[in-house]
Each structure stands twice: as structure tokens, then as C-alpha cells.
Amino acid sequence: MTSKTIAALLFAATALPLAVRAQTPVGSNAYVDMYFGDWHNAKPRTQGPLTERDVFTKGDAMQPTTKGAILRYANAFVFASLAPGGSTPSESLSGKQQVFYFTAGEGSITAGGDSVPVSLNVAVLVPANLAFTIKNTGSQPLEAYVITEPTPAGFTPRSKLVVKDEGVTPILTTTEDWSRVVKPLFTAADGLATLTRVETVELSAMTITRPYVGASHNTEQLWLQLSGTSIVFIGPYLRRQTPGMAYEHPPDDLAPTSSLNYSEDSSVKFLLVETDAK
């Protein structure tokens, strides 16, 4: 399938929704840029051996005024790096939980009498009210994406760490997902409090995701590029997405979104954090 054919198919899939909603402007290039974040461009916050950079921050996702300030349901989405030999002080999360997805290095998380090793493609849910520490046991920085979620009133958190190794996680595929190859990491059944799901999504060479037009303004979809380079379609606009960049489907649901892997010989991979607050 050629790039022209792919573009024509995408245009056909998105033209109807745009035409139906022509009375409401989709926005401009500047509007689209508000829904992107990239930790490489964020100011670092360093505390001892730990450095954090924002991917997304809290904000008004319906009318964002600052680039990347679009979070409504997640409290924070950051890229964290722990220096070799470093460790974090013991911390207990009150009124919130954290999901770690490790992308480089070797280390351990200790909590509730358990110590679990962490490395590339390992994900850990740290429940609320559980004191924990993280240690870098390797010679390279220990790096992870960290998503913080609030715990609503009446929620009962897990009493221990929840650990998922993506390498042994079964693939979940459905026909409605087109070319998406999904590995589910966490859902409410695993102990999530506010987020609906955290998963990785892989696109094979020369494939595209189904153009998405949301049916509800109460959905938060955060697509972070883990590897490879893709093209993001947001309405009539295109953006090149590289590792460390993330975008949200604009929740006004005026602009269909889709991701395209235009490589002819390699896959691309995303971390998808989704909340459906319906």
C-alpha cells in the first residue's frame, strides 16, 4: 500500500465527521499543538539522584492555554531518571497511586516487605498508603514513565505492589482495533483507581490505527511514543511523533485522530493511558 493510498483512505474516513461538524471549527495548528507534550522540552526538577520532567500537566483539556497542560483525570505524567547507585527516600502515597513503566536501566522497588527487580518493559503499580523506595542497582540511569492517579473516596487500594512484565504478557488483539497489537498492563481488576487502562500498543510496518472520533467528552487518551517514529493525524493536521512525545485525542471530539507507522521495515510502539469517566 502506497503512502498516497493511505492518505486517501484516511481522508475518506475523516471527511464525513468533519463535514457533519463543519459548523464548529476544528481549530488551528496552534490548537493542535496544545495537545502534545515532550519531556525533552520540559524543565528538569532534580531532588538528589532523581530527576523528573513533565510529559503532561493538569489543565483545561477543552480549552487548553498552555502546551501539554491537558490532564483532567491523571494527576501527573512525567519521565523520571534515577542516577546509578541512587535511591529515593521512603514515601507513602496518600490519596493517590503511581504507575511506573520502566524503559532503561536496572533497579528494584521495595514496599510492604517485598522487593521486586525492575528493568526495561517492566511495569509496577504502587498502591496508595504503601511506603516504598526505588533503588538503581545498575551502572546506567534507571528510567521510567510515571503516571499518578487520584484515589476516589471509598476506594480500597491493594496492600502490595502489582508487577507486570510486558515480555510475558499475552497479546490482546480484536478486529475493531485494525492493526493495533495490544499488551494490557493494568486495569481496575489490577488495582487502578481512576485510570481505566494502561497498555502498550505496537503498530507493524506500514500500518495505521482506525481513525478515532470520540463519542464522549469524558475520555482521556494519552498516546506516548516509546520507540520508532510515527505520523499523527489530528483532523486535517499532521505531526511527526518521536520517542518521548505524547499527544491526547482532543476531548471536544471535533478532530478525528489516528497514528500511522510509515516505516517499511520496523514497528513503532506506544504507551497508552486511557480514562473513560462515563
N, C-alpha and C positions, 0 to 999 in steps of 0.2 A: 504494500500500500504506500503510495507516494505522499509527501507532505501536502501537496495540493489537494489530494483526495481527502486526507484527514481534515484539513481546514474546511473543505466544502461540507463534510459530514457534520463538523462541529457547528458551522454556521446554520445548517438546516435544523439542527437540534435546538439551537438557542434563538433562532429568528422569531418563532411563534411567541414564546413568552415575552420577548422584548416588544414585539408588535402589539400584543394584547395590552401591555402596560405602558404603551408609548406616552400616555397622558402624564405619567410620573417619570421624571428624568432619572436615568440610571446614575448619572454623576460624571465626573471628570477624571482625568489621570491623577490629579491630586487627591480626589476622593478615594480612588482605589489604593493609592499608596498608604493611606491611613491604616489599612488592614494588614500591613506587612510589618514584621519585626525581624531583627537580625542582631544576635548577641555580639557579633563582631563590631557593630557600631555603637554599642552601649558603653556607658561609663562604668569601669570596674569598681566594685566595692570589696575591699580587702580587709579581712579580720584574721590576723595571724596567718596560718598557712592556707586559709580558704579564701578564694576569690569568686565572686558571683557577678554575672552580667545579665541584664534583663533581656528576655525574648519578647514578652508581652507584659503590660502592667494593667492595673484596674483603670476603667474609664467608661465612657458612654459609647457603646458599640453602635447605637443607632445614629448618632451624630458625633463621631469622634473629632476631637480638635487637636490631638497630639498623636503623631505616628506611633502605632503599636499600643496605645492606651485604649484597649477594647475589651478587657476581661470583665465579664459580668458574674460568672459562676465560680470560676477558679480565682483564688486569691492572688496567685503569682505563678509565673512561668519563667524560670531562669536557667542559665548554663552555669554550672559550678565546677571549679577546679581545685583540687586539694594537692598541695605540693608533696613531693616524695618525703616519706618519713613523718609527715604531719598527721595530726588527728584533731577532730573537733571536740569541744567541751561537751560534757553530758547535757542533753537538752530534752525536755519533755514538752510535747506539743499540746497546748491547751486550746480547745475549740477549733482544732484544725488537724489535718493529716497531710503527709507528703508521699508522693510517688517519685522514686528515683529510677531513671533509665540510664545505665552506665554505657559509655561509648569508648572509653580508653582507660588503660592502667589496671592496677590490681590493688585490692584492699579488702576491708571487712567492715561489716556493720554489727555492732553489739547492742543488744537490748533484751530486757527481760530474762537474763540468764543465758541467752542464745548468742552465738557469734557465727555469722554466715559470710562466706567469701563472696566478693563481688568483682566483676570484670566485664569485658565487652559483652553487650547484649543481655546482661542480667538486669532484671527489674525488681525493685523492692518497694512494698507499701509499708510505710511506718505509721502505725495507728496512733490516734490521739492518746494522750496521757501515758505514753510509754517512753521512759527515759532511754536515750540511745546515743551512741557515739559512732563516728566513722573514722577509720584509720587507713592511710595509704601505706601498703606493705611492699610496694614495688619501687622501681627506680625511675619511673616516669610519672607525670601528673595523673591523678585519678580524676576522671572527668565524667560528668553526668548532667542530664537534663532533669530538673526538679520542678514538679508541679505541686502546688499547695492548694488544698481544697478545704472549705469550711465544713464543720460538722454541725448539722442542724439539731435543734432541741429534740430530745428523745432518742437520738441515735446512740447505739451501743457499739463502741469500737472493738476491734479484735484485741486479744490480750497478748498476741505475739506477732512478730514480723511475718509478712507474707512475701515469699520469694518466688519469682518466676524466671526460668532460664529459657530465653526465646529459642535457643538452639534445639531444645527438645519439646517445644510447644507445637502441638498439631496445627496444621494449616486449616483455616476455615475459608471455604470458597462457596459462593452462591451465584446463580446465574444472573441475578439482578445487579451484581457488582461488576459486570463486564470482566475486565482484565485484572481486577484487584485480587492480589494474593494476601490474605489477611492472617495474622497471627495474634489472637486475642491474649492480652496480658491480664488486665483487671476489669472486673465489672462489680456490680453491687454484691453479687454472690461471693466475691473475694474480699469484700470489706470496704468498697468505695462508699463514701457518704453522700457526696453531691454530684461528682462526675458520674456519667453513665458508663463510659468505657474508655480504656486506654489500650491501644493496639498498634502493631506495626503493619504497614501496607507496602507491598512491593509491586512495582509495575515492570513487566518484562520489556525487552527492547521493542520499540515501535508499537506501543500500545497507549491507550488513553482511558481515563476514567469516564463513567457515564456523566454527562453534564447534569449538575445538580441545581435544582430550583427548590428552595426550602418551602415547606408547607406551613411552617410556624416560625414566628419571630423569637421563640423561646429556646432555640437550639444554638449551641456554641460549638463550632467545628474548627479546631486548630490543627493545621497541617504543617508539620515541621520536617524539612528535608534533612535526612540522615546521611544519604550518600547519593552520588550521581548528580546530574543536572537535568532539570525538567523545565517545561514551559507551563505557566499557569494562565488559564483563560478566566478573566472576570468580566462578564458581559462582553463588550467589544474590545477590551483591552488585554494586552499580553504582558507577562512579566517572566523573566528568566529567574528560576529559583535554584540556588546552590546550597550546599550543606551549611546549616546554621540559620538559614532563613525560614520563616514561617509565615503563614497567612491564615486569616479567618474568612470563611464564607460570610459576606456581608449579611447581617441578620434582617435587613429590610426586605430581603428576598426579591430584589429588583434586578439583580445581576446573576445569571447562571454562572456556575464555576466548574472548572474541570482541570485536570492535570494531564500533561502529555509527556511521555518519555520518547524523545525523538532520536535517541541513540539506536544505531543499527546492531549493536553487539553487546550491550550491557544493560542491566536493570537499574532502577532507581528505587530508593526506599524512603519511607516517611514514618514519622511517629504521629499518630492521630489521637488527639484528646478531644472527646466529644461529651457534651452535656445536653440532654433533652429534658428541659424543665417543665414539659407539659403535664 
